[in-house]
Amino acid sequence: MTETGGLRMMDDAALRVVPKPMRKLVEDGLRNAIMSGRFGPGQHLPDRMLCELFGASRSVVREAVRLLEAEGLVTTIPNRGPFVAFLSSTEAEQTYEVRGVLEALAGEGFAVRATDEERAELRRVYEQLAQLQPAADREALLALKRDFYDVLMRGCRNPMVARMFDATINRNMQLRATSLAEPGRLPQTVAELRQVVEAVEARDPAAAWDACRRHVRHAAEVALRILREREKG
């Protein structure tokens, strides 16, 4: 900021829009397509299809696929190419265990370090979630939950927890979408997140920890049951 004649002026650099490189756009688009369920587990991701879908070169598409393979969202089979990865029940259970601790750490940190504005923002996102109907669009529901976690991770003031949480939640996004669509799960989710919000508003780190762990544990129970039924089928 600079001051001119009593007015505060934005520096030119603060106004500059920095475009994302094409590789980043393809990476984000493919990740979102997998996490939203547009590309399901086991689906083939041939270069030609992805190039046409994203309007990108083969080299850009392959680089994006390699990055998502490192995240565990894509697996490449020799002589066959890349496929959307399957998440086994064992892998899912391990992922939820890690997520539970990371989410609890974030809730605990948020209760201690978040600003009043961040607490109010978390409450606003929660209220939007609470107004959703059970038949709400899945993508809208996931977007609001993403907003909830964005606020939680920012306000906990622990960048390491936030980075690890992002990697973990991306890994089981497909299961989250499935579990949230389970009849009766949305009201339970709303009730669980209300306990998180009330704990951080009370600045009670122990209660926030417990509420976050409880939420993840219940989500895991639903998702793992669905996944194990699929594996049996």
N, C-alpha and C positions, 0 to 999 in steps of 0.2 A: 504493500500500500504506500502511496505517496500523497502529500497534501498540496493542493493548489487553490489559493484564494479561499481557504477555509473548508474546501471540499476534499473528501478522501477519494483518491483515484486509484483504480486497479492498475497494477503493472501490466504491461503488454503480455509478459510471459504467463501471467495467471489466467489470461483470456484465451491463450492459444489452445486449439484443439489438436491433439496428437492422434492421428489415425492409427488403428491397430494394423500390424502387418497381416498379410493374407494368411500366413500359416497359423497365426493366433485366431483369426476368424474361423478357419476351418476346424481347428482344434476345439474351440468353444462350441461350434455348431454340432460337431460330431458327438462331443461329450453330452450335450443337452439332448440330442436325439436318442442316445443310449439310455440316459438316466430317465427320460420321460417315457421310455418303452416303445418309441417309434421303431427302433431296432432292438429286437428281443434277443435273449440269450441264445447263442448258437447260430445267429444269422450271419451269413456271409457278407463281407464288406469289400467287394471287388473294386479295384482302382477306377475302372471305367465308370461305374455307378456313382462313386463318390466325386469324381471329377465333374460329372454332369450335374450332380446335385448342388455342389458348391461353386461351380464355375471356376475351378482351380486347376493348376497343372498337376501332373502325376507326381512330380518331386515334392510339391507342397503337401499333397494328400498323404504321401508316404511318410513324410516327416511328422505330420499330425498323428497318424496312426501309431508311429513308434512312441510318441509321447504318451498316448493313451494306453499303449501296451505296458509302459513303465508304471502306470497307475493301476494296472490290473483290470482295466475295463475291456481290453482287447487282447486276444491271443492269436498268434500266427502259427499256422500248421504248415510245415514244410511241403512244398509243391502244391499247396491248396490255397494259401493266402490267409488274410486276416479274418477273424470271426469275432463277434461279440462274445465275451467270456461268460462262462457259466460260473456261478458262485455256489459251491457245495454247502451243505448244511454245516459241516465242520468249519469251513472257512467263515461262514456267516456268523456262527456262534463266537468264534474268536474275534471277529470284527466288532460285534456288539459288545464284547467284554472290554475291548479297548475304547470304543466310543463311550461306554458308560463312565469310565474313569475320566476321560477328557471332558465330557459334558459336565460332569460333577465339578471338576476343577474350574471350568469356566463359570459355572453358577456361583461357586464359592468366591472366586475372584470378583465377579460382577457385584455380588452383595457387599463387598468391602470397598471396591475401587470405582465403581461406575458413578457418573455424574447424575445429578437430579434430572437433567435433560434426557440422558440415556435410559434412566428408569421409566420416565414418562413415555419415551419412544417404545420401549419394550411393552409397556401396558397398551399402547395404541395398536401395535401389531397383534397382540393377544386378543384385543377386543374385536379386531377384524376377523380373526380365526373363529372366535366364539360365535360370530354371526353367520358363519357358513352353514348351509344345510347339508344333511348327509349325502344328498345326491349332487353335491357341488362338483364342478369340473376338477379332475385330479391335478391338472397342471396348475390351476389357480391355488389349490390347497398346498401343493408342494412349494409354489412360489412364496406363499405367506410363511410357511415354515422356514424357508430359506432366509426370509427377511428377519424372522425371529432369531435365528441363529447368528445372522450377521451382526445384529445389535448385541447379542449376548457375548460373542467373541470379541467384538470391538471394546465393549465395556469392561471385560475381565482384565484388560491390560497385560495380556500374556501372549505375545505374538507366536511363541513356539506352540502353545496349546492350540491356537487358531489354525496354524499351518497343518499340524497333525490331524486336527479335527476335520479340516476340509478334505484331506486325502482319505480319511476313514469313511466319511459320510458319502463321498463319491463312490466308494467301493460297494456300498450296499444300497445305493439309491433305488435300484429296481425293486428291492425287497421293501423299501419304505413305501414306494408307490402302491405295492400290492397290499401291504398291511393296512395302510390308511384307507384302502377301498373295502376292507373287511367290514361287514355290517356291525354297527355298534362301536367301531373303533374311534370314529371322530369325536363323539361325546366324551369318551374316555380320555382321548388325547387332550381335549379342551380342559377337562377337569385336572389332568396332570400338569398341564402348563400353567393353569391358574395357581397351583401350589408353588410353582417356580417363581412366578411373578410376585406373589404375595410374600414369599421368603426374601426376595431381593429388595422389595419395597420396605420390608421390616429391617433390612440390613443384617439379616441373620445368616451368616455363611454356612453354619451346620445344617440349618433347615434347607437352604438352597442346594447344598451337596446332596442331601437325602432325596429331595424332590426330583433332581435331575437323574440320579441313579434309578429311582423308582420308574420314571418315565421311560428310560431306555430299557429297563428290565421288562416292562410290560410290552413295549414295542417288539422286543426280541422274541418274547413268547409267541406272539401272533405270527410274526414273519417266519420263525423257525418251524412252526407247525405247518404253515402253508408250504414251505420249501420241502419239508420231509414228506408231505403228502404227494408232492410232485415227483420226488425221487422214487417213491414207491410205485407211482403210476408209470 
